[in-house]
Amino acid sequence: MSGEQATATQRDGHETTEAAAEYLMMIRYMIGEEQPVIAARLAERLGVSAATVSAMVTRLSREGLVTVDEQTRHLDLTEAGRSAAERTFRRHALAEWLLTEVVGLGWAEADDEAHHLQHAFSDRVTDKIDELLGRPPTCPHGNPIPRDGATPDRPTGIRLSEAPSGGEVTILRVTEEAEEDSRLLTYLQEHGVRPGSLFHVDEVADHLGTMSLRRTDGAASPSQPITLGLVAAAKLRVLPGRADPALFHRVPERARLADRSEAL
């Protein structure tokens, strides 16, 4: 692969660098979560300086990928910017499936590696990987994958932190905000907190800022509760009760090379 191919990808006539793609994906996420998208918040979320954000926003605006409201200074994606962000996210999500379910990496490591791979896949390779994985409607963490300008219709769910004690909930998705915390991702994976898993809410301790859960779908011992901070729990979405298993994707056995190799 040439240096130019490694650092830029073609998006609807726009040559979008890796850095620009990360900005577009973050803006897309913040809009989807109905968070105010202003330069200061963008700098905070991306961990860069205000000056760096300002320079990139100016560039993205000049390239017709982002608009800036003159009064509120809120950022928005143009149609071309949205398309570029969605294509990058699709590649990222499929790379995560490939790395977790086929290669066998953990969630946190796979998320980090996917940021590199998402810029290397051509459209043809992306489509072939999508087919191999059974065209998953979401990423491994449950966030919908857009295709051809359309996003799958999925339940909204509620924040796990808002779930009352004494009831059961099914994990719907781990938001992209939670994905930014590698330690949280590792903790969730180690304790089976993944889309489709069923938990009983034992206790919500508002005064401590924590909640206690037990997995009750038979995949783990229900006698071992786990504790989550309410701030972390607010980054997860759940459905009350036992959700339809058809909502949650399973990679076809033909793609599970990692499982087969371990059995040899």
N, C-alpha and C positions, 0 to 999 in steps of 0.2 A: 504494500500500500504506500502511495506517495505521501509526502508531508502535507501536501495540500488536501488530499483526501482524508487524512487523519485529523485535520483541524477544522474542516468545514464540510457541510453537507448542503445539497441543493434542495430548497423548499419552495415550490410554486414560483420559481423564477428568482428567489432570493437566496443568496449564499449566506447561510446562517452558521456562524462559528459556534463552537461548543459553549463558550461563555454566553453568547446571545441566546442560545437554546435554553440554557438554565434559567435565564431571566424570564423568557417567555413562558416556560413551564411553571415557574413560581407565580407569575402574574395570573396565569390560568387557574392555578389552584386557589389563590386568594380570592379571585372573583367567584369561583364555585362555592367557596365557604362563606361568601358574603362579607368578607373582610375588606376594610378600606385599603385600597391599593395606592399608597403614596410613597414617594421616594424614601422617606425616613423608615417606614415599615419594611420596605423592600430591602434596604440596607441591613436592617436588623435581622431579617429572616435569612438573608444570603451570607451574613457575616462579613460584609465588606464596608468600605467607607462611603459616606454620603457623596463624596466627590466622584468615586468610581461609579456609583449608581447614576449620578447626574450625566456623566459622560456616556454611559451605555444607553440611557433613556433617550438622550439627544440623538444618538446614532440610530436606535431602533425607530424613533419617530421619523427621522430623515429617510429611512428605508421603507416607510409605510407599513410598519409592523405594529406600532403602538401609537395611541393618541394620548394627549395630555389636556385635561380640561383647564382652560385658562383661569377660571375662577377658583375651583376647588383644588386644582393640581392633581386630581385623581387620574390614575392611569387606566387605560383600557386597551384591549387588543383589537386590531383591525381584523377583517376577515382573513387576510393573508397571515397575520400574526397568530390568530387562533388556529389556523390550519397547520402552521409550522409547529406550534406547541403541541397540538394533538398528535401529529406524526411522531414527534420526539417522545412523547409519553407512551405511545403504543410500542415503540421500539424498546423503551426502558422497561415497560411492564412485561413484554415477552422475554426480554433478556433475564428478568428476575425469575420468571417461571422456568426458563431453561437452566439457570444456575442453581435453583433450589431443588427442582424436581428431577432433573436429568443429571446434572453434575454433582449435586449433593451438598452445596454450600449452605451455610446458615443465612437467615434473613438479613442480618446486618452486613455481612461480607458480600452477599449477593447484591444488595442495594448499592453498595459502593462500586462494585465491579460493573454493574449495569450502567452507571453513569459514563463509563468508558465505552462499553459496547454499543450503547444507543447511537453513537455517532459513526459506528463502523458498518452497520448493517445497510445493505442496499434495499430497495423496495422489493426486489425479487427474493432475496434471502429472508427478509422480514415476513413476506407472505408464506414462504415455505416453512418457517419456524412456527408461524401461526397455525398452519395446517397440521404440522406434527403434534402440536400441543392441544389440538382439538378446538381451536378458536375460542379460547377462554374469554368470557364476558368481562372479567375483571383481572387486575393484577393479583398476585398471591395474597395481598393484604386486603383485597375486596374492593379496591377502587376501580370504577368502570373504565373500560378501554374503549375509546372512540374509534369508529371505523367509518370511512367514507363520509365524514362530516356528521355522523350521527352517534350519539352516546346511548348505550343500552338503558332501557327503562328499569330502574332498580328501586327498591324501597328506600325511604329516607332514613328510617330508624331514629333512635334517640341517643343522646349521650349516655354512656354507661354510668357516668357520675349522677345521672338523674333517675336511675333505676331504683325503685323502692326495695327495702330489705324484705326478705321473706318470699320473694318470687324468683322465677327462672327467666333467664334471658339467653338468646342466641347471639353470638358475636357476628355482626354483619360486616364491619370493615374496620381496619386500622387506618386512620386518616393519614394523609401525606405529611401533616404536621408531626404526627407521631413517628413517621418514618425518618424524620430528620434526627432523631435521638437514637443512636446505635445501641446504647445500653438498654433503653426501653425496648427496642425491637428484640434484642437478645433475651431479655427477661420474659417478654410475652411468648416468644417461641419456646423457650425452655419449659414454660408452664402450660403449654397447649392453648394459649389464648389466640386463636386464629379463626378466620371466618368459618362458620358452620358449627363451632363447638358450643356446647350448652353448659351454662353455669347457674348455680343457685346463689343468690345474693344473701349471704348470711347476715351481714351487718353493714350499715352505713354510719360511720362515726364522724359526723360533721365537726365536732369539737376537736378531733384529731386530724381531720382532713384526709381520712383514709376510708377504704371499704374492703370488706372481706368476702371472697368468693370461693366456691367449691365446684369443681367440674363434675357434672352429673350425667354425661352421655355414655359412660362406660369405658371411655378411652383412658381414663386415669382414675386413681383411687379418690372417691368422693370424701374420704376422711382427712385429706390434706388440703386445708384452705390456703389460699394465696392472698396477699395484701397488695392493694394498689392505692397510690395516692389519688385523691379526687382530681387533681390537676392532670395527672396522666390519664385517668379514667375518662375525663372529658374529651380526650383525643380519640376515643373509640366509639363506634356507633353499634347499637344492638337493637334487636327486635324482641319484644316481650314474648315469653313462652318459647315453645319449640317451633322453629321456623321450617319451612319446606326445604328438604335437603336439595331439591333441584335448583335452588338458588345458588348453590356453591359448586364451583367447577372442580372436576377431578381430571388430571392429566391422563390420557389413554396409556394403557400398559405398554404399548409399542414404543412409547417415548421414554420409559423409565429405565434408561440404560444403567444408571447408577445402582438401582435396585438389583438388576440382573447380574451386574458385575460382582456385587457383594455376595451374591448367592453362589457364585462359582468357586 
